[in-house]
Amino acid sequence: MKIIAILNQKGGVGKTTTSVNFAAGLARAGKKIMLIDADLQGNATVALGLTSRESSDAMCDLLALLTRQCTLEQAIIARTIKNKNKSIVMNVIPATVALSGFDQIVRALPNKQLLLKQLLCELEALYDYVVIDCPPSLGLMTINALVAADELIVPVQPEFFALQGVGQLLDTVDMIQKNFNPRLKIGGVLCTRFNRRKIHSEVLTCLQDRFGKDMFATKIHENIAIAEAPSFGQTIFEYNQNCSGSYDYDLLCKEFINREIRQQLVAAPLKTQKQVQQ
């Protein structure tokens, strides 16, 4: 099971949109997916047309899970996604506005940075990928996500201030690697909300020079359907499967899966060689 955090400390770059549609695209490709809404605003939950369940004791959302007020079985919502002539399921742990009090509720706990990691240990071997939609800020919830994650995907809008935001984010990743999670790495930088403006091409070139092979070749172009889909509680694949936004996110998922296959092929000969020697 690989845990992928999707984060940019700058808002408005398509972070939640990418979290929802990336997770849905992987599910459409046959992967077992858990999407965790760790954003204090609960935007991914709303974008999928979901509401948290209630138990006799508490609202069954991510906050209730992390504070052990409900069980995984109570909190997880199976979200059905229509895919051509069949339906597939993507599991979701939702968030409510109550998550905004997370820092205050857990600040006295000695293991407050490890709460999400401990929770995800219970999901090991049940999913291929866990996708975490992070808050656009460096609070305790974001730190929990980065401590738990194996990889970080960074959506970046190709504008000047985005370059500054990426620099700040890299400093954050470096801090997490040194203090909490040495295995955390940049899984990919994704250009979002791209159009043919000159500044976009210039910033994209800067990003490609800076990140090289870590930069996704896929770009998510400006598309009105991407903006409209959340208001209907739908992924882009459900809202308009024939639009450019659907094509872009499908291409992103294929590129990501191909990267995973290449990494496995690189690792496989080394493993086989060791087995032969033994």
PyRosetta script that sets phi, psi and omega in degrees:
from pyrosetta import init, pose_from_sequence

init()
pose = pose_from_sequence("MKIIAILNQKGGVGKTTTSVNFAAGLARAGKKIMLIDADLQGNATVALGLTSRESSDAMCDLLALLTRQCTLEQAIIARTIKNKNKSIVMNVIPATVALSGFDQIVRALPNKQLLLKQLLCELEALYDYVVIDCPPSLGLMTINALVAADELIVPVQPEFFALQGVGQLLDTVDMIQKNFNPRLKIGGVLCTRFNRRKIHSEVLTCLQDRFGKDMFATKIHENIAIAEAPSFGQTIFEYNQNCSGSYDYDLLCKEFINREIRQQLVAAPLKTQKQVQQ")
pose.set_psi(1, 124.7)
pose.set_omega(1, 178.5)
pose.set_phi(2, -107.1)
pose.set_psi(2, 134.7)
pose.set_omega(2, -178.7)
pose.set_phi(3, -104.7)
pose.set_psi(3, 122.8)
pose.set_omega(3, -175.5)
pose.set_phi(4, -119.4)
pose.set_psi(4, 118.3)
pose.set_omega(4, 175.3)
pose.set_phi(5, -94.9)
pose.set_psi(5, 135.3)
pose.set_omega(5, 177.4)
pose.set_phi(6, -111.6)
pose.set_psi(6, 116.2)
pose.set_omega(6, -167.9)
pose.set_phi(7, -149.1)
pose.set_psi(7, 139.0)
pose.set_omega(7, 161.4)
pose.set_phi(8, -148.0)
pose.set_psi(8, 128.6)
pose.set_omega(8, -177.4)
pose.set_phi(9, -69.2)
pose.set_psi(9, -12.5)
pose.set_omega(9, 174.6)
pose.set_phi(10, -92.2)
pose.set_psi(10, 131.5)
pose.set_omega(10, 179.1)
pose.set_phi(11, -79.4)
pose.set_psi(11, 167.1)
pose.set_omega(11, 174.4)
pose.set_phi(12, 75.9)
pose.set_psi(12, 20.1)
pose.set_omega(12, -177.8)
pose.set_phi(13, -104.7)
pose.set_psi(13, 5.2)
pose.set_omega(13, 179.7)
pose.set_phi(14, 87.9)
pose.set_psi(14, 27.3)
pose.set_omega(14, -177.4)
pose.set_phi(15, -65.1)
pose.set_psi(15, -52.9)
pose.set_omega(15, -179.6)
pose.set_phi(16, -67.5)
pose.set_psi(16, -40.3)
pose.set_omega(16, 176.9)
pose.set_phi(17, -57.4)
pose.set_psi(17, -42.9)
pose.set_omega(17, 178.7)
pose.set_phi(18, -68.0)
pose.set_psi(18, -41.7)
pose.set_omega(18, 179.3)
pose.set_phi(19, -57.4)
pose.set_psi(19, -49.0)
pose.set_omega(19, -176.4)
pose.set_phi(20, -65.9)
pose.set_psi(20, -49.2)
pose.set_omega(20, -174.3)
pose.set_phi(21, -78.6)
pose.set_psi(21, -29.5)
pose.set_omega(21, 174.1)
pose.set_phi(22, -66.5)
pose.set_psi(22, -46.4)
pose.set_omega(22, 178.3)
pose.set_phi(23, -62.5)
pose.set_psi(23, -44.7)
pose.set_omega(23, 179.7)
pose.set_phi(24, -64.3)
pose.set_psi(24, -38.8)
pose.set_omega(24, 179.1)
pose.set_phi(25, -65.1)
pose.set_psi(25, -39.0)
pose.set_omega(25, 176.5)
pose.set_phi(26, -66.0)
pose.set_psi(26, -38.4)
pose.set_omega(26, 177.2)
pose.set_phi(27, -63.7)
pose.set_psi(27, -40.0)
pose.set_omega(27, 177.8)
pose.set_phi(28, -64.4)
pose.set_psi(28, -25.4)
pose.set_omega(28, 178.9)
pose.set_phi(29, -85.1)
pose.set_psi(29, 5.4)
pose.set_omega(29, 175.6)
pose.set_phi(30, 94.9)
pose.set_psi(30, 9.3)
pose.set_omega(30, 179.9)
pose.set_phi(31, -88.1)
pose.set_psi(31, 148.7)
pose.set_omega(31, 175.2)
pose.set_phi(32, -84.7)
pose.set_psi(32, 116.5)
pose.set_omega(32, -168.3)
pose.set_phi(33, -122.4)
pose.set_psi(33, 137.8)
pose.set_omega(33, 166.6)
pose.set_phi(34, -119.2)
pose.set_psi(34, 124.8)
pose.set_omega(34, 174.7)
pose.set_phi(35, -105.3)
pose.set_psi(35, 125.8)
pose.set_omega(35, 178.9)
pose.set_phi(36, -110.6)
pose.set_psi(36, 121.3)
pose.set_omega(36, 176.4)
pose.set_phi(37, -87.8)
pose.set_psi(37, 100.0)
pose.set_omega(37, 179.8)
pose.set_phi(38, -104.3)
pose.set_psi(38, 9.5)
pose.set_omega(38, 178.4)
pose.set_phi(39, -82.2)
pose.set_psi(39, 131.4)
pose.set_omega(39, -176.4)
pose.set_phi(40, -59.4)
pose.set_psi(40, -22.6)
pose.set_omega(40, -179.3)
pose.set_phi(41, -87.5)
pose.set_psi(41, -10.7)
pose.set_omega(41, 179.1)
pose.set_phi(42, 64.4)
pose.set_psi(42, 31.9)
pose.set_omega(42, -174.8)
pose.set_phi(43, -68.6)
pose.set_psi(43, -35.8)
pose.set_omega(43, 179.6)
pose.set_phi(44, -65.4)
pose.set_psi(44, -37.4)
pose.set_omega(44, 177.7)
pose.set_phi(45, -61.3)
pose.set_psi(45, -46.4)
pose.set_omega(45, 179.9)
pose.set_phi(46, -66.5)
pose.set_psi(46, -40.8)
pose.set_omega(46, -177.8)
pose.set_phi(47, -62.1)
pose.set_psi(47, -24.8)
pose.set_omega(47, 178.5)
pose.set_phi(48, -96.0)
pose.set_psi(48, 5.4)
pose.set_omega(48, 178.4)
pose.set_phi(49, 70.6)
pose.set_psi(49, 29.9)
pose.set_omega(49, -175.7)
pose.set_phi(50, -109.0)
pose.set_psi(50, 156.3)
pose.set_omega(50, 169.3)
pose.set_phi(51, -132.3)
pose.set_psi(51, 148.4)
pose.set_omega(51, -178.6)
pose.set_phi(52, -67.6)
pose.set_psi(52, 149.5)
pose.set_omega(52, 175.7)
pose.set_phi(53, -79.7)
pose.set_psi(53, 159.0)
pose.set_omega(53, 175.2)
pose.set_phi(54, -115.5)
pose.set_psi(54, 139.2)
pose.set_omega(54, 171.1)
pose.set_phi(55, -110.3)
pose.set_psi(55, -176.8)
pose.set_omega(55, 179.9)
pose.set_phi(56, -68.5)
pose.set_psi(56, -21.4)
pose.set_omega(56, -174.9)
pose.set_phi(57, -105.5)
pose.set_psi(57, -34.3)
pose.set_omega(57, -172.2)
pose.set_phi(58, -160.2)
pose.set_psi(58, 166.8)
pose.set_omega(58, 170.2)
pose.set_phi(59, -73.3)
pose.set_psi(59, 128.7)
pose.set_omega(59, -174.6)
pose.set_phi(60, -88.5)
pose.set_psi(60, 82.0)
pose.set_omega(60, 179.1)
pose.set_phi(61, -127.7)
pose.set_psi(61, -170.5)
pose.set_omega(61, -177.3)
pose.set_phi(62, -61.0)
pose.set_psi(62, -40.7)
pose.set_omega(62, 179.4)
pose.set_phi(63, -60.9)
pose.set_psi(63, -44.3)
pose.set_omega(63, 179.5)
pose.set_phi(64, -63.4)
pose.set_psi(64, -36.4)
pose.set_omega(64, 177.7)
pose.set_phi(65, -65.4)
pose.set_psi(65, -47.7)
pose.set_omega(65, -176.2)
pose.set_phi(66, -67.0)
pose.set_psi(66, -28.0)
pose.set_omega(66, 178.3)
pose.set_phi(67, -99.0)
pose.set_psi(67, 10.0)
pose.set_omega(67, 174.5)
pose.set_phi(68, 59.4)
pose.set_psi(68, 38.7)
pose.set_omega(68, 175.1)
pose.set_phi(69, -94.7)
pose.set_psi(69, -9.5)
pose.set_omega(69, 174.9)
pose.set_phi(70, -151.2)
pose.set_psi(70, 169.1)
pose.set_omega(70, -178.5)
pose.set_phi(71, -97.2)
pose.set_psi(71, 165.6)
pose.set_omega(71, 175.7)
pose.set_phi(72, -58.1)
pose.set_psi(72, -42.9)
pose.set_omega(72, -179.0)
pose.set_phi(73, -60.5)
pose.set_psi(73, -35.2)
pose.set_omega(73, 179.6)
pose.set_phi(74, -74.0)
pose.set_psi(74, -33.8)
pose.set_omega(74, -172.3)
pose.set_phi(75, -88.2)
pose.set_psi(75, -34.8)
pose.set_omega(75, -173.8)
pose.set_phi(76, -68.0)
pose.set_psi(76, 131.8)
pose.set_omega(76, 176.4)
pose.set_phi(77, -112.6)
pose.set_psi(77, 127.9)
pose.set_omega(77, 176.9)
pose.set_phi(78, -85.5)
pose.set_psi(78, 110.0)
pose.set_omega(78, -178.1)
pose.set_phi(79, -98.1)
pose.set_psi(79, 115.2)
pose.set_omega(79, 179.5)
pose.set_phi(80, -81.0)
pose.set_psi(80, 131.8)
pose.set_omega(80, 178.9)
pose.set_phi(81, -118.7)
pose.set_psi(81, 125.0)
pose.set_omega(81, 179.0)
pose.set_phi(82, -76.8)
pose.set_psi(82, 129.1)
pose.set_omega(82, -178.7)
pose.set_phi(83, -132.8)
pose.set_psi(83, 95.2)
pose.set_omega(83, -176.8)
pose.set_phi(84, 58.4)
pose.set_psi(84, -115.9)
pose.set_omega(84, -175.5)
pose.set_phi(85, -95.9)
pose.set_psi(85, 7.2)
pose.set_omega(85, -179.8)
pose.set_phi(86, -137.3)
pose.set_psi(86, 167.1)
pose.set_omega(86, 179.3)
pose.set_phi(87, -115.6)
pose.set_psi(87, 142.3)
pose.set_omega(87, 177.2)
pose.set_phi(88, -122.3)
pose.set_psi(88, 163.4)
pose.set_omega(88, -176.1)
pose.set_phi(89, -119.7)
pose.set_psi(89, 133.2)
pose.set_omega(89, 172.2)
pose.set_phi(90, -121.4)
pose.set_psi(90, 124.1)
pose.set_omega(90, 179.9)
pose.set_phi(91, -82.2)
pose.set_psi(91, 144.6)
pose.set_omega(91, -175.2)
pose.set_phi(92, -133.9)
pose.set_psi(92, 135.0)
pose.set_omega(92, 166.5)
pose.set_phi(93, -103.0)
pose.set_psi(93, 111.2)
pose.set_omega(93, -172.3)
pose.set_phi(94, -80.8)
pose.set_psi(94, 171.1)
pose.set_omega(94, 175.2)
pose.set_phi(95, -130.6)
pose.set_psi(95, 153.4)
pose.set_omega(95, 172.7)
pose.set_phi(96, -126.2)
pose.set_psi(96, 174.8)
pose.set_omega(96, -179.8)
pose.set_phi(97, -62.8)
pose.set_psi(97, -17.9)
pose.set_omega(97, 178.3)
pose.set_phi(98, -61.1)
pose.set_psi(98, -23.0)
pose.set_omega(98, -179.5)
pose.set_phi(99, -64.1)
pose.set_psi(99, -18.2)
pose.set_omega(99, 178.2)
pose.set_phi(100, -63.4)
pose.set_psi(100, -19.3)
pose.set_omega(100, 178.3)
pose.set_phi(101, -93.4)
pose.set_psi(101, 9.1)
pose.set_omega(101, -175.4)
pose.set_phi(102, -57.1)
pose.set_psi(102, -47.1)
pose.set_omega(102, -176.9)
pose.set_phi(103, -58.1)
pose.set_psi(103, -44.4)
pose.set_omega(103, -178.0)
pose.set_phi(104, -70.3)
pose.set_psi(104, -37.0)
pose.set_omega(104, -176.3)
pose.set_phi(105, -67.6)
pose.set_psi(105, -38.1)
pose.set_omega(105, -172.3)
pose.set_phi(106, -107.6)
pose.set_psi(106, 2.6)
pose.set_omega(106, -171.3)
pose.set_phi(107, -62.0)
pose.set_psi(107, -24.2)
pose.set_omega(107, -179.7)
pose.set_phi(108, -85.4)
pose.set_psi(108, -8.4)
pose.set_omega(108, -177.7)
pose.set_phi(109, -76.8)
pose.set_psi(109, 137.4)
pose.set_omega(109, -178.9)
pose.set_phi(110, -69.2)
pose.set_psi(110, -25.1)
pose.set_omega(110, -177.7)
pose.set_phi(111, -109.3)
pose.set_psi(111, 32.0)
pose.set_omega(111, -171.4)
pose.set_phi(112, -62.5)
pose.set_psi(112, -23.9)
pose.set_omega(112, 178.0)
pose.set_phi(113, -80.8)
pose.set_psi(113, -10.4)
pose.set_omega(113, -172.5)
pose.set_phi(114, -109.0)
pose.set_psi(114, 3.8)
pose.set_omega(114, -172.7)
pose.set_phi(115, -61.4)
pose.set_psi(115, -45.4)
pose.set_omega(115, -179.1)
pose.set_phi(116, -69.3)
pose.set_psi(116, -39.5)
pose.set_omega(116, 178.0)
pose.set_phi(117, -60.1)
pose.set_psi(117, -43.4)
pose.set_omega(117, 179.2)
pose.set_phi(118, -64.3)
pose.set_psi(118, -38.9)
pose.set_omega(118, 177.8)
pose.set_phi(119, -63.2)
pose.set_psi(119, -43.5)
pose.set_omega(119, -176.1)
pose.set_phi(120, -70.6)
pose.set_psi(120, -20.8)
pose.set_omega(120, 174.8)
pose.set_phi(121, -60.3)
pose.set_psi(121, -27.7)
pose.set_omega(121, 179.5)
pose.set_phi(122, -73.8)
pose.set_psi(122, -14.8)
pose.set_omega(122, -179.0)
pose.set_phi(123, -99.4)
pose.set_psi(123, -3.3)
pose.set_omega(123, -176.0)
pose.set_phi(124, -53.0)
pose.set_psi(124, 133.3)
pose.set_omega(124, 178.0)
pose.set_phi(125, 76.6)
pose.set_psi(125, -2.4)
pose.set_omega(125, 178.2)
pose.set_phi(126, -90.7)
pose.set_psi(126, -22.2)
pose.set_omega(126, -175.5)
pose.set_phi(127, -133.4)
pose.set_psi(127, 155.4)
pose.set_omega(127, 171.7)
pose.set_phi(128, -79.9)
pose.set_psi(128, -42.6)
pose.set_omega(128, -178.4)
pose.set_phi(129, -140.2)
pose.set_psi(129, 139.4)
pose.set_omega(129, 167.9)
pose.set_phi(130, -110.1)
pose.set_psi(130, 123.9)
pose.set_omega(130, 179.8)
pose.set_phi(131, -108.7)
pose.set_psi(131, 125.2)
pose.set_omega(131, -178.2)
pose.set_phi(132, -111.0)
pose.set_psi(132, 120.3)
pose.set_omega(132, 173.1)
pose.set_phi(133, -86.3)
pose.set_psi(133, 107.3)
pose.set_omega(133, -173.7)
pose.set_phi(134, -87.3)
pose.set_psi(134, 157.9)
pose.set_omega(134, 173.4)
pose.set_phi(135, -69.4)
pose.set_psi(135, 153.8)
pose.set_omega(135, 178.2)
pose.set_phi(136, -84.8)
pose.set_psi(136, 50.5)
pose.set_omega(136, -179.5)
pose.set_phi(137, -160.9)
pose.set_psi(137, 160.8)
pose.set_omega(137, -179.2)
pose.set_phi(138, -97.3)
pose.set_psi(138, 68.6)
pose.set_omega(138, 174.4)
pose.set_phi(139, -100.3)
pose.set_psi(139, -173.1)
pose.set_omega(139, -177.3)
pose.set_phi(140, -65.9)
pose.set_psi(140, -31.1)
pose.set_omega(140, 178.2)
pose.set_phi(141, -66.7)
pose.set_psi(141, -41.6)
pose.set_omega(141, 177.9)
pose.set_phi(142, -64.4)
pose.set_psi(142, -42.3)
pose.set_omega(142, 177.9)
pose.set_phi(143, -60.9)
pose.set_psi(143, -42.2)
pose.set_omega(143, 176.5)
pose.set_phi(144, -57.4)
pose.set_psi(144, -43.5)
pose.set_omega(144, -179.0)
pose.set_phi(145, -64.5)
pose.set_psi(145, -42.6)
pose.set_omega(145, -178.5)
pose.set_phi(146, -72.4)
pose.set_psi(146, -31.8)
pose.set_omega(146, 176.5)
pose.set_phi(147, -67.8)
pose.set_psi(147, -34.5)
pose.set_omega(147, -178.8)
pose.set_phi(148, -81.3)
pose.set_psi(148, -24.4)
pose.set_omega(148, -167.8)
pose.set_phi(149, -80.0)
pose.set_psi(149, 151.5)
pose.set_omega(149, 169.6)
pose.set_phi(150, -90.5)
pose.set_psi(150, -37.5)
pose.set_omega(150, -177.0)
pose.set_phi(151, -137.6)
pose.set_psi(151, 157.6)
pose.set_omega(151, 178.0)
pose.set_phi(152, -123.5)
pose.set_psi(152, 126.9)
pose.set_omega(152, 171.4)
pose.set_phi(153, -106.4)
pose.set_psi(153, 129.5)
pose.set_omega(153, -173.8)
pose.set_phi(154, -114.2)
pose.set_psi(154, 105.7)
pose.set_omega(154, 173.0)
pose.set_phi(155, -75.9)
pose.set_psi(155, 133.5)
pose.set_omega(155, -176.9)
pose.set_phi(156, -133.6)
pose.set_psi(156, 124.5)
pose.set_omega(156, 172.3)
pose.set_phi(157, -80.2)
pose.set_psi(157, 131.1)
pose.set_omega(157, -172.4)
pose.set_phi(158, -77.5)
pose.set_psi(158, 71.0)
pose.set_omega(158, 176.0)
pose.set_phi(159, -135.0)
pose.set_psi(159, 164.7)
pose.set_omega(159, -170.0)
pose.set_phi(160, -56.5)
pose.set_psi(160, -48.4)
pose.set_omega(160, -176.4)
pose.set_phi(161, -65.9)
pose.set_psi(161, -23.0)
pose.set_omega(161, 177.6)
pose.set_phi(162, -64.2)
pose.set_psi(162, -35.3)
pose.set_omega(162, 179.0)
pose.set_phi(163, -63.7)
pose.set_psi(163, -40.1)
pose.set_omega(163, 177.1)
pose.set_phi(164, -64.6)
pose.set_psi(164, -40.8)
pose.set_omega(164, -179.5)
pose.set_phi(165, -63.6)
pose.set_psi(165, -37.4)
pose.set_omega(165, 179.2)
pose.set_phi(166, -66.2)
pose.set_psi(166, -38.7)
pose.set_omega(166, 177.7)
pose.set_phi(167, -60.9)
pose.set_psi(167, -42.4)
pose.set_omega(167, 177.2)
pose.set_phi(168, -64.8)
pose.set_psi(168, -38.7)
pose.set_omega(168, -179.7)
pose.set_phi(169, -65.1)
pose.set_psi(169, -39.8)
pose.set_omega(169, 178.7)
pose.set_phi(170, -63.4)
pose.set_psi(170, -36.2)
pose.set_omega(170, 175.3)
pose.set_phi(171, -62.4)
pose.set_psi(171, -40.5)
pose.set_omega(171, 178.4)
pose.set_phi(172, -63.7)
pose.set_psi(172, -45.0)
pose.set_omega(172, 179.4)
pose.set_phi(173, -60.8)
pose.set_psi(173, -41.9)
pose.set_omega(173, 179.1)
pose.set_phi(174, -61.3)
pose.set_psi(174, -40.7)
pose.set_omega(174, 178.5)
pose.set_phi(175, -64.2)
pose.set_psi(175, -43.4)
pose.set_omega(175, 179.9)
pose.set_phi(176, -65.2)
pose.set_psi(176, -41.3)
pose.set_omega(176, -179.9)
pose.set_phi(177, -61.9)
pose.set_psi(177, -40.8)
pose.set_omega(177, -176.3)
pose.set_phi(178, -74.7)
pose.set_psi(178, -34.0)
pose.set_omega(178, -170.7)
pose.set_phi(179, -104.7)
pose.set_psi(179, -27.7)
pose.set_omega(179, -170.8)
pose.set_phi(180, -132.3)
pose.set_psi(180, -41.1)
pose.set_omega(180, -167.1)
pose.set_phi(181, -142.6)
pose.set_psi(181, 83.0)
pose.set_omega(181, -177.3)
pose.set_phi(182, -64.8)
pose.set_psi(182, -18.4)
pose.set_omega(182, -178.4)
pose.set_phi(183, -83.8)
pose.set_psi(183, -10.5)
pose.set_omega(183, -178.6)
pose.set_phi(184, -62.9)
pose.set_psi(184, 133.2)
pose.set_omega(184, 177.9)
pose.set_phi(185, -140.8)
pose.set_psi(185, 162.5)
pose.set_omega(185, 174.6)
pose.set_phi(186, -76.8)
pose.set_psi(186, 112.7)
pose.set_omega(186, 179.5)
pose.set_phi(187, -80.7)
pose.set_psi(187, -24.6)
pose.set_omega(187, 179.3)
pose.set_phi(188, 170.4)
pose.set_psi(188, 148.9)
pose.set_omega(188, 173.9)
pose.set_phi(189, -110.4)
pose.set_psi(189, 128.3)
pose.set_omega(189, -172.7)
pose.set_phi(190, -116.5)
pose.set_psi(190, 123.7)
pose.set_omega(190, 176.0)
pose.set_phi(191, -78.9)
pose.set_psi(191, 121.8)
pose.set_omega(191, -179.0)
pose.set_phi(192, -117.7)
pose.set_psi(192, 163.1)
pose.set_omega(192, 176.5)
pose.set_phi(193, 51.9)
pose.set_psi(193, 41.7)
pose.set_omega(193, -175.6)
pose.set_phi(194, -85.3)
pose.set_psi(194, 138.0)
pose.set_omega(194, 169.0)
pose.set_phi(195, -139.9)
pose.set_psi(195, -170.7)
pose.set_omega(195, -170.9)
pose.set_phi(196, -89.9)
pose.set_psi(196, 15.6)
pose.set_omega(196, 176.4)
pose.set_phi(197, -63.8)
pose.set_psi(197, 147.0)
pose.set_omega(197, -176.7)
pose.set_phi(198, -59.7)
pose.set_psi(198, -42.3)
pose.set_omega(198, -178.1)
pose.set_phi(199, -61.8)
pose.set_psi(199, -35.0)
pose.set_omega(199, 179.3)
pose.set_phi(200, -64.8)
pose.set_psi(200, -43.4)
pose.set_omega(200, 178.9)
pose.set_phi(201, -65.2)
pose.set_psi(201, -38.4)
pose.set_omega(201, -179.6)
pose.set_phi(202, -67.4)
pose.set_psi(202, -44.9)
pose.set_omega(202, 179.8)
pose.set_phi(203, -67.5)
pose.set_psi(203, -38.0)
pose.set_omega(203, 177.9)
pose.set_phi(204, -60.5)
pose.set_psi(204, -40.9)
pose.set_omega(204, 177.1)
pose.set_phi(205, -62.0)
pose.set_psi(205, -41.3)
pose.set_omega(205, 177.5)
pose.set_phi(206, -62.0)
pose.set_psi(206, -42.5)
pose.set_omega(206, 179.9)
pose.set_phi(207, -65.0)
pose.set_psi(207, -41.7)
pose.set_omega(207, 179.5)
pose.set_phi(208, -64.8)
pose.set_psi(208, -39.0)
pose.set_omega(208, 177.4)
pose.set_phi(209, -66.1)
pose.set_psi(209, -37.6)
pose.set_omega(209, -175.7)
pose.set_phi(210, -75.3)
pose.set_psi(210, -41.0)
pose.set_omega(210, -171.3)
pose.set_phi(211, -106.3)
pose.set_psi(211, -15.4)
pose.set_omega(211, 174.9)
pose.set_phi(212, 56.1)
pose.set_psi(212, -124.7)
pose.set_omega(212, -176.7)
pose.set_phi(213, -68.7)
pose.set_psi(213, -14.4)
pose.set_omega(213, 176.6)
pose.set_phi(214, -77.7)
pose.set_psi(214, -11.3)
pose.set_omega(214, 178.5)
pose.set_phi(215, -82.7)
pose.set_psi(215, 126.5)
pose.set_omega(215, 175.4)
pose.set_phi(216, -65.0)
pose.set_psi(216, 136.6)
pose.set_omega(216, 174.9)
pose.set_phi(217, -68.7)
pose.set_psi(217, -31.6)
pose.set_omega(217, 178.9)
pose.set_phi(218, -68.0)
pose.set_psi(218, 137.9)
pose.set_omega(218, 173.6)
pose.set_phi(219, -118.4)
pose.set_psi(219, 141.6)
pose.set_omega(219, 174.6)
pose.set_phi(220, -95.7)
pose.set_psi(220, 109.4)
pose.set_omega(220, -175.9)
pose.set_phi(221, -80.2)
pose.set_psi(221, 155.2)
pose.set_omega(221, 172.3)
pose.set_phi(222, -56.6)
pose.set_psi(222, 129.5)
pose.set_omega(222, -177.5)
pose.set_phi(223, -154.5)
pose.set_psi(223, 124.6)
pose.set_omega(223, -175.4)
pose.set_phi(224, -62.5)
pose.set_psi(224, -30.2)
pose.set_omega(224, -179.7)
pose.set_phi(225, -64.5)
pose.set_psi(225, -33.5)
pose.set_omega(225, 177.8)
pose.set_phi(226, -63.0)
pose.set_psi(226, -39.0)
pose.set_omega(226, 179.5)
pose.set_phi(227, -73.3)
pose.set_psi(227, -31.2)
pose.set_omega(227, -176.1)
pose.set_phi(228, -81.2)
pose.set_psi(228, -33.0)
pose.set_omega(228, -171.9)
pose.set_phi(229, -54.7)
pose.set_psi(229, -44.6)
pose.set_omega(229, -178.5)
pose.set_phi(230, -60.6)
pose.set_psi(230, -30.9)
pose.set_omega(230, -179.0)
pose.set_phi(231, -68.8)
pose.set_psi(231, -16.5)
pose.set_omega(231, 175.4)
pose.set_phi(232, -101.1)
pose.set_psi(232, 3.3)
pose.set_omega(232, -178.9)
pose.set_phi(233, 66.9)
pose.set_psi(233, 33.0)
pose.set_omega(233, -175.2)
pose.set_phi(234, -126.9)
pose.set_psi(234, 152.5)
pose.set_omega(234, 169.3)
pose.set_phi(235, -74.2)
pose.set_psi(235, 166.8)
pose.set_omega(235, 179.9)
pose.set_phi(236, -64.9)
pose.set_psi(236, -28.7)
pose.set_omega(236, -179.2)
pose.set_phi(237, -70.0)
pose.set_psi(237, -31.2)
pose.set_omega(237, 178.4)
pose.set_phi(238, -82.0)
pose.set_psi(238, -37.9)
pose.set_omega(238, -174.9)
pose.set_phi(239, -71.1)
pose.set_psi(239, -46.8)
pose.set_omega(239, 179.3)
pose.set_phi(240, -156.9)
pose.set_psi(240, 94.6)
pose.set_omega(240, -174.8)
pose.set_phi(241, -70.5)
pose.set_psi(241, -13.9)
pose.set_omega(241, -176.1)
pose.set_phi(242, -103.6)
pose.set_psi(242, 4.0)
pose.set_omega(242, -178.0)
pose.set_phi(243, -85.0)
pose.set_psi(243, 168.2)
pose.set_omega(243, -179.1)
pose.set_phi(244, -66.3)
pose.set_psi(244, -31.6)
pose.set_omega(244, 178.3)
pose.set_phi(245, -62.7)
pose.set_psi(245, -42.4)
pose.set_omega(245, 177.3)
pose.set_phi(246, -64.1)
pose.set_psi(246, -42.0)
pose.set_omega(246, 178.1)
pose.set_phi(247, -61.9)
pose.set_psi(247, -44.0)
pose.set_omega(247, -177.5)
pose.set_phi(248, -64.4)
pose.set_psi(248, -45.8)
pose.set_omega(248, -178.4)
pose.set_phi(249, -70.4)
pose.set_psi(249, -31.8)
pose.set_omega(249, 174.3)
pose.set_phi(250, -65.6)
pose.set_psi(250, -40.3)
pose.set_omega(250, 178.7)
pose.set_phi(251, -66.1)
pose.set_psi(251, -38.8)
pose.set_omega(251, 177.2)
pose.set_phi(252, -59.3)
pose.set_psi(252, -46.9)
pose.set_omega(252, -179.0)
pose.set_phi(253, -63.7)
pose.set_psi(253, -39.4)
pose.set_omega(253, 177.9)
pose.set_phi(254, -65.4)
pose.set_psi(254, -40.9)
pose.set_omega(254, 178.2)
pose.set_phi(255, -63.7)
pose.set_psi(255, -42.2)
pose.set_omega(255, 179.8)
pose.set_phi(256, -62.7)
pose.set_psi(256, -46.6)
pose.set_omega(256, -179.3)
pose.set_phi(257, -63.8)
pose.set_psi(257, -39.7)
pose.set_omega(257, 177.6)
pose.set_phi(258, -63.7)
pose.set_psi(258, -37.1)
pose.set_omega(258, 175.2)
pose.set_phi(259, -61.6)
pose.set_psi(259, -43.3)
pose.set_omega(259, 179.7)
pose.set_phi(260, -61.6)
pose.set_psi(260, -42.0)
pose.set_omega(260, 179.9)
pose.set_phi(261, -64.4)
pose.set_psi(261, -43.0)
pose.set_omega(261, 179.6)
pose.set_phi(262, -62.4)
pose.set_psi(262, -40.6)
pose.set_omega(262, 178.8)
pose.set_phi(263, -63.7)
pose.set_psi(263, -39.0)
pose.set_omega(263, 178.5)
pose.set_phi(264, -67.2)
pose.set_psi(264, -37.4)
pose.set_omega(264, 179.4)
pose.set_phi(265, -68.2)
pose.set_psi(265, -35.9)
pose.set_omega(265, 177.5)
pose.set_phi(266, -66.0)
pose.set_psi(266, -40.0)
pose.set_omega(266, -178.3)
pose.set_phi(267, -75.8)
pose.set_psi(267, -28.9)
pose.set_omega(267, -173.5)
pose.set_phi(268, -61.1)
pose.set_psi(268, -47.4)
pose.set_omega(268, -178.8)
pose.set_phi(269, -59.3)
pose.set_psi(269, -36.9)
pose.set_omega(269, -179.9)
pose.set_phi(270, -65.2)
pose.set_psi(270, -42.1)
pose.set_omega(270, 179.4)
pose.set_phi(271, -66.3)
pose.set_psi(271, -42.7)
pose.set_omega(271, 179.6)
pose.set_phi(272, -63.2)
pose.set_psi(272, -40.5)
pose.set_omega(272, -179.7)
pose.set_phi(273, -62.6)
pose.set_psi(273, -40.7)
pose.set_omega(273, 178.5)
pose.set_phi(274, -65.7)
pose.set_psi(274, -38.7)
pose.set_omega(274, 179.9)
pose.set_phi(275, -64.4)
pose.set_psi(275, -40.5)
pose.set_omega(275, 179.4)
pose.set_phi(276, -63.5)
pose.set_psi(276, -43.4)
pose.set_omega(276, -179.7)
pose.set_phi(277, -62.9)
pose.set_psi(277, -36.9)
pose.set_omega(277, 179.3)
pose.set_phi(278, -69.9)
pose.dump_pdb("model.pdb")
